[in-house]
Amino acid sequence: MFRRKHNSHGKQDHDAENQEEKIEELRAEIGPLEGRSLKYCTDECLRRYLVARKWDVGKSKKMLEETVEWRSSYKPEEIRWREVAEEGETGKVYRADFRDREGRTVIVMRPAKQNTNSQENQLRHLVYLLENAIINLPEKQEQMIWLIDFTGWSLSNAVPIKQARETANILQNHYPERLGFAFLYNPPRIFEAFWKVVKYFLDPKTFQKVKFVYPKSQESMEVMSEFFDLDALTVEFGGRNKAEYEHEAFSKMMEEDDVKTARFWDLQQQASTAFLRIMFRRKHNSHGKQDHDAENPEEKIEELRAEIGPLEGRSLKYCTDECLRRYLVARKWDVGKSKKMLEETVEWRSNYKPEEIRWREVAEEGETGKVYRADFRDREGRTVIVMRPAKQNTSSQENQQRHLVYLLENAIINLPEKQEQMMWLIDFTGWSLSNAVPIKQAREIANILQSHYPERLGFAFLYNPPRIFEAFWKVVKYFLDPKTFQKVKFVYPKNRESMEVMSEFFDLDVLTVEFGGRNKAEYEHEAFSKMMEEDDVKTARFWDLQQQASTAV
């Protein structure tokens, strides 16, 4: 059940040995084009979407559909300089009059030069300049370069969270593979520390595109001379060109480029209105509108249940009303997106079979107590999972992942009635980067937690973490949903105020000493193993309630 359309494209072709075939396959999938969609969807464009989705045709098609739908609504090619000129008066973002050594267009960003407060106009200004940079790329060049000067920048002039998320979403989803490199010039040192942490959750290729450049560091300044002719590069970035941004001259250049843009997009004028109406109609688009308020949640649940169709076996057991509500909340009550997320989870569960993992298969992973279900709950009765990353004791990433999934399932099956969320207590005592999980494993675990256990986390308490973690979190918050950000609490044992957070959520008589409580009990592997083996019986009974259908799921 839950067969996804176009599942023949699910296999990723990382080597892309037959790139031209993949491009033709994607072109066949998207169907006949006309008007601006035909102009947009060149072979080079299709290649970029395929690269962004690791040559998976199905995923590339979906990404391309969403982009064309966005372009039809936002109309980035119709924005003209006169509409956004005010935003550019200080030169906070502009296209440079020089290129890098490969001839790529350069966009200069100077966040300290922020001069307006309209988030909508700021976003349109940036989109305008992205489109302008692209139309000025030389033939056979698909990427641009960003030079970001942080001189004078501070958190006080940082962009608001919502705007940062919207900007990041547009760049990531609608301009794939357009960034060659981003040079962060003279950034606060905390940025680089943050980047070294966040790299564990990024594709290595993305991580390598960001370069930190400090004007007083000869080594990092050599990076600039490697990519740029220093005679053309402006002084503010370590070059010898003393030219400065002049708004009037730049405006004149942009107005001339507007003519070029209009000519480019109006080559098929007769079809331009059709582009706005018919391209890439998504199936079930009646569910595309988000219902943030969810005035009728029960109706949404029934609507989602009707969408997923008849269920049986374990899928019937899994897809309770509470389960459907969690997926709807995770996707802001958008039934279409919730259905897709739920389909992907049930497909993952049918392959991974998390409910079939038994303690004896993962017991070795738990010998040091690096992850376990606590024998106490929080004040609301929520199950607690304790994590102690410094206690890592094995090298098999696959087994470590199965161990964590087993404990997530165990925590869920031990939740009290009408309680859907669990708590995480993460003790960083003794932790260092040397025992951090590898990048690939971190990404896989994050994907499982985010995609297949939505709305399961109540709060995560980071106890005694390296201070750099909190600094990193303050930066990354600009790219997170505020609700997610508020779920993470930093707790320092020598800080009375942060320790009061623990007493707010936990009875200190049952909370263990390692987390600031008064309970001196310690993890005992033998006793915990006995408890897990008893829970395995409970788990088997739960999932075998529809024994006759279990093999069919």
N, C-alpha and C positions, 0 to 999 in steps of 0.2 A: 504494500500500500504506500501511499504518498509518492508515487512515481513522479519524478520531475521531468518536465518537458525538455526535450533536446538533451537527454542524459548521455547521448552518444558523444557529446562534446565535453563530458566531465573530465576526461583524462587530460592531464596537462602535458604539453609537449615542450619541456624546458629547452631542449636542444633546437627545436623548430627546424628540423632538417628540411622540411618542405614548406618553407615560409610562403612562397607564392601560392601554394595549394591552400594554405590556411587563410590567406587573404581572400582568395576566390570563394572559399567555403563560407567565410564571414559575409562576403558580399551577397552570396546566394541566400544566406539566412535573413539578412535585413531586407531583401526584396527590392523591387524597382524604386528608384529615387527620382526626384525632380526638384527644380527650383534651387533654393539655397542648400538643401540637404545634399543634392548632387554635387554642388560646389564644395561643400564641406567634406564629404566622405571620399576623399581621394585614396589611392592605394597607400600613400604615406600615412594618412590619418588612420586607416584601418590597421596598419602595421603598429602604430603607436598604442592603440587600444589592445591589440593582441600582446604586445610586449608587457604592457601594464598588468595584464591578467595572465601572464606566463603562457601565452599561446593557447589558452582555453577558449574555444570559439563561443561556447554558451555564455560564459561570464563576460567575454568581450562584447558580445551582442547586447547584453543587458546594460553594461556600462555605457555603450554608445547610444542606446535608446534613451537612457536617462539624460545624457548630455544634449542630444538633439531636442528632447522635450524641454530641457532647461533653456536652451538657446531660443526655442520658439516662444518662450514666455518672457525671458529676460532681454532678448534681442541685443546681445552685446555688440554686434556689428553695426547697429543703428545709433549707438551713443556717439555724440559729436563733442568736440573739444569745448565748444561754447557752453555746453551743459555742465562741464566739470572743471572749467578753467579756474574757478575760485579755489578749488582744492589744491591746485598746483602752484599757487602764488609764492609759497615759501620754498618750493623745490623739494618737498618731502618725498615725492616719488616722481621720477621722470626717466625718459629714455635718453641714455648718454649719446653724445655725438661721436663716440669712438666704439670700436668693437674689440673682442679678444683676438688672440693670435689665430683662431680658427674662423674668424669672421662672424662670430655669433653676436647677435644684438645684446646690448647690455642695459639692464634696468637698474637704476640707482635708487636706493631707499634710505631715507634719513628720518627715522621715527621720532627723533627729538624735535623735528620741524613741524610737528602736528599743529594745524592752525584752524581747524573747524570742529564742530561737534555733531554734525549730521552723519551718523553711521551709514545710512543708506547712500549718501553722496560719496563718502569715502570709499565705499565698496565699488560704486560705479566708476569712480576715478581709477581705481586699481585695475578693474576689468578692462576699461578703455585702454589703458597703457599696455596690458597684456596683449590685447588684440592688435594694438599698434606695433608692438615689438615683433609679433608673429608676421604681420604683413610686410615688415621690413627685413625679414630674414633672407639671406641670399639663397639662391637655388640649391636644392638638395641639402639644406641645413634646417633641422627641425627644432633645435633647442636654443634657449637663450641663457644668459648669465645674469645672476643677481649680485649686486654689490650693496651690502647693507652696512651703513656707517652708524655705529652706536654712540658716537661722541655726543655727550650731553644728555643721553637717554637715562631715564629712571622709571621705576614702577609707577610714579605719579602720572606719567604721560603714556603709560601702556594702554593698548586698546582694550575695551571692555570684553568680558568673557564671551558674550553672545556674538559680538562682531568677529572676534578671533576665530570662533568655531565656524561661523558662516564662511569666512574668508578661506580657512583651511579646507573646508568641504568643497568649495568651488575649485580651488587649485588642485586638490587631489582627485576629484571626480570628473572635472570637465576640461582639465588641461594636462592629461597624463603624458608623461615622458617629454614634457616641454622644458624642464629644468636641466641645464647642463651641470652647473655648479652654483652654489650660493656661498659667497665669501662674507663672513661675519667679521667686520673690521672694527677693532677696538671694543669688543663686547665686554660686559662685566664678567669677571672670571667665573662667577657662579654658573654662567651659561655653559661653559665647557664642561664643568663638573656635572651639570644636569645632563648634557649630551652623552657623557660617558655612561650614565646610568640608563638613559632612555634607549640607548643603542640596542639593549637586550630585547626590545620590543619592535625593532625596525628591520626591514629588509636590509642586508648589508650594503646593497647597491645604493639605497637611499642614504644610509649613514655616510658613505664615502663621498657623497655629493656636497657635503657641508664642510667648509674649510674655516678654521679660526685663525685670524690674522691680527697680530699685535704689532703696532708701529715700532716698539722698542726691541722687538725680537728679530734678529737678523735672519734666523732660519725661517720664520713664518713670512717675513717680507720677501724672501726668495721665491716663495710660492707665487706672489704677485708677478714677479718678473718672468716666471715660467709661463704664466697664462696671458700676460699683457705686455705690450710694448710700452715701456716706462715713459717714452716721449709723448705718447698719446694719453696715457693714464693720468688722471688729474691728481693734483697735489694731495687732496684730502684722503686719497687711497695709497699714498706713497709714491706716486708718479712725479713727472717733471712738468706736466701740463698745468699751467696756472689759471686756466679758464675757469670761470664760475658760472653757476646757473643764472641765466637771465630770463625772467619770465616772459617778457615781451617777445624776445627772439624765439623762445621755445614755442610760444603760442602760435606764432606765424608758421613755424615748421609743422605743428600739429594740424593747423587749418589746411595746409597744402596736402598733408597726408589724409585728411578727411575726404578730399576729392578722390584720392587713390583708392581709399576704402570703399567709397560709394561705387566707383567704377567696377571694382572687383566683384562686389556682391550683386550688382545690378546687371551682370552679364546675361542673366536669365530672368529679367524683370517680370516677364509674363507669368512666371511660376511662383513668384515670391509669396503671394498670399496663400497659395496652396500649401506652401511649406509650413505656414503657421497652423494650418487646419488638420492635415492628414498624416504627417510623417510619424512613424513609429508609435502608432496607437498601442498602448500596453493592454494586455488582457486584464480583465477585471478592473478597468480604470475607474469604475464606479466606487472603488474602495480607496482611491488615491488620496482623498481629502482626509487630513488628520483631524481627529476629534480630541483635542487636548483636554477639553472639559469633561468629556465622557459623561454627558448628562444621562444617558441611558445605558449603563454598563452591561446590564443583563441582556439588552437587545444586541449589543455588540458581541457578547459571548455566544448568543444563539446564531448570530450571523456568521461568526467564525466557525461554529460547529457545522453549520449548513455548508460552508465552503469546503471544509476538509472531507465531508462525506461520511458514509457508514464506516464504523470502526469495528475491530474485533481483536480478540487476544490481548496481548500486552499493550497494544496501542490504545485499546478501550480503557484499560486500567490506568494508563499514563495520562490520557487526555481528559482529566476531570475538569469541572467548571473552574476550580481554583487554578489549575494548570493553564487553561486558556486565558484566564484573567491575567496571569503573570506575563504571558507572551504579548497580550494586548497592551499592558502597561509598559513593557519594554519597548514597544514600537508605537507608543503614544496613541494607542487606540486605533491605529490604521489597520484595518482587517486584512488588506492585501499583503502588507509587509509582515503582519503577524503570522499569516498562513504560511508564507515563504519560510520564515524563521522556524516555525513548528515543523514543517516538512523536513527541513534540513536536520533538525534535532532527531526526529523519529528515524530518519535514514541513518544518522550517526549511531543511534542506539541499536538499530537492527544489525549494524556491522560490528560495533565495539562491544555490545552486550554488557553494559556496566552492571546490570542487575545479576549477572551470572558470575561475577568475580567473587571468589571466596577467600577468606582470611589466609588459609594455608598457602595460597598462591602468592601472597604479598607479605607474609609475616616477617620475612627477612628484612624488608624495608623498614619495619617498625621497631626493630630491636633497640635502637637508641632513643626512641620516642621523639623522632624529628617531626612527625605529624601524628596526632591521635585525637580521638574524641574525648573531651574532658568528662569526668564523672559529676560535674556540677553544671548548672545552667545560669543564664543571666536572670535579672529580676522579672523579665517577662516570660520566663520559661523556655527561652530559645536554646537549642542545642549549641554547644561551643566546640569549635575545632581549635586545637592548639598546634602552632607551627613553630619549630625551633631550627631554622635553616643552618645554624652552625653545627648541628648534630648529624649532618649528612654522612652516610656510612656506606653507600653503594655507588656503582658507576653506570648501571644500566638505566638509561633515560626512559626506556619503555616501561620497565618495572616501576620506576619512581612515579611515572604518570598513572599507571594502573593503581598503584597504592593510594594516590591522592583521590582518584575517581572513586575507588572503593569507599574511602572514608566520607566523601561527599554524599554518596548514596546511603551510607550508614547513618550519617547525621540527619538526612532527610527522613528516613524511615523511623527515626527516633524523635521527630518533632511532635509536640503535643497537638491535639486536635485544634483546627482553625489557626494554626501557626505555620507560616510558609517560609520563614527566614531563619538563618543560622547566624552565629557570631564567630568571628575569627580573632584569636589572640596570637599575635606573632612576636615571639621573643628574639630580638636580634643580638642578645648578649653573646659575645665571642664570634660574631659574624664578620666576614671580610670578603672583598671581591674575589679572593683566591678560592673560596668555596661557593661562589655564586653559580647558579645554574647556567648552562650554555645558552647562547642566543636562541638557537632553534627550539630547544626545549621550552624556554620561557615563552616564546611566541605560541607554541602549540598549546601549552597549558592555559595561557591567557585567552586563546581562541575558544577552547572548550568551556572555560568558566563563563565567558561573555556570551557565547552563542547557544550553549546547551543547558545552562543553569541560570536563566534570567530571573532577576528579582529574588534570588535566593539569599543574597547577602544583606544582613541587617546592618552591621557595622564591622569594620576591621580595625583593631587596635594594634598599632605598631609600637611595641614596648621597647624602650631603650635603643632606638634606631640610630645609626650614624646621623649627625646633624645635617649632612649633605642631602639626606632623603627629604627632609622637610623643605629645604631650599628648592630642591627639584620639584616638589609637589606644588609649591607656590607659583612656579613658572608653568607647569603643565596644566594647572587648573584652567587656564585660558582656553584649553582645547577639550574640556570635559563638561558634561552636563552637570549643573550645580548640585543636583541630587546625588550624583555619584561622588563628587568631591566631598560632600558633607558626611559621607559614610566612612571616611578614613580619619582616624583619630591618632595623633602623635602623643605618646605618653613617656615622660622621663621620670625615673624613680626619684631623682633629687629635686624635682619640681613639684611643689605642693599643689599648685593649681591644676597641673595636668593629672596628678594622682587623684584629685577629687573627682575627675571624670570616671575613674574606675569604680569608686564607691557609688557613683550615680547609677551605673549600669549593673554592678555586681554586689552581692552580699559579701563583705570582706571576710566573714567567718568561713565561707565555702571557697572563696577565691584563693588559689595557691600562693605561697610566699613569693614564688618567682615573678608573679605579676602584682605584687604589693599587697596581697591578702594575708590572712592569718592561718590559712590551712597549710600545714607542713607536709602534707602527703606528696609523694614523688611518683613519677611514672614507673610502674613495674610491668615489664613486658609479659611475664607469665600470666599475671592476673588479667591484663588487658586482652591477651590472646584468648583466654577462657571466655571473657565477655563477648568478644567478636564472634567466636564459634557459636555461642548461643544466639547471637543476633543473626548469624547466617541462616539458622533454622527459621527465624522470623521472616527474613527476607524471602527465602524459598517459598514459604507459605503464602506470603503476600502476592508474589508474582504468579503463583500456581493456582490462584483462585479460579482461573479459566484454563485449567490444565489442558483441556481438549484443543485449545487454540494456540498453545505456547509454541509449538513447532512451526506454526504457520506464520508467525510474526517475523 
